[in-house]
Amino acid sequence: MIQSLLDEAPRFFGYYNALFLARAFLFTAFLSLVGCGVGFAAGFGLAVLRHPRLTPFAPLRWAATAYVEVFRRIPFLVLLMCTFFALQLLVPDIAMFTIAAAAVALSGAAYSAENVRAGLEGVHRAQWDAAETMNMGGLKALRLVILPQAWPIIIPPAMTYAVGLVKNTSIASQIGVVELTYAAKVMNTKGFSAAISFGTILVLYFVLCFGLNALAAHLERRLGARRRAAPAEPALVPASQSV
């Protein structure tokens, strides 16, 4: 078994095959970046819409909550197929990359909204009250007072879910997106063994996810250093609520 893989490796890692795998790797990374980036931005907006101090209009909060609750319960493959048929119906010549990125963003938005909501609610409400006593509007209080304290709560689960989304992009091969899993299927179809084809893809997925984990660890260290360097007392607490 091992000897056959060693004999097969020089042909498998030839110039054109390596170029094909590199393109698939970059395509997967770009798909993950676009999908996760757009999904997090949309999820942040949904979290703002769900917060009563930031969105007093109740129907908007209900709509945002409904989106999050519905899309968090849809399997990614089902969401991908629904997105595929819906966008193909609206724009027949739409690129497969756009469809896959839209599906990743739709899923990412729902989970990111929940992560951001947890982070905002993790900040004591006295901070909101103190910001209001200083005549700060909701968005200004969010930017200057709440988010600096909420990021350490938001970042770890957000990065963990981003790694999960990277792995979910493998399902995009079902609609013909040339990402890593699709590339492994092509290489296997060309006569290379499944062991070397999917084993190589396994390593490439590991490299991509390991990079994300390293970024998450770096962000956590920086946020932790900032919190340790900050004053011990809360940033904004009304005198009437101090112990």
Buried (B, 14 or more C-beta within 10 A) or exposed (E): EEEEBEEBEEEBEEEEBEEBBEEBBEBBBEBBBBBBBBBBBBBBBBBBBBBEBBBEEEEEBEBBBEBBEEBEEBEBEEBBBEBBEEBBEEEEEBEBBEBBBBBBBBBBBBBBBBBBBBBBBEBBEBBBBBBBEEEBEBEEBBEBBBBBBBBBBBBBBBBBBBBBBBBBBBBBBBBEBBBBBBBBBBBBEEEBBEBBBBEBBEEBBEEBBEEBBEEBEEBBEEBEEEEEEEEEEBBBBBEEEEE
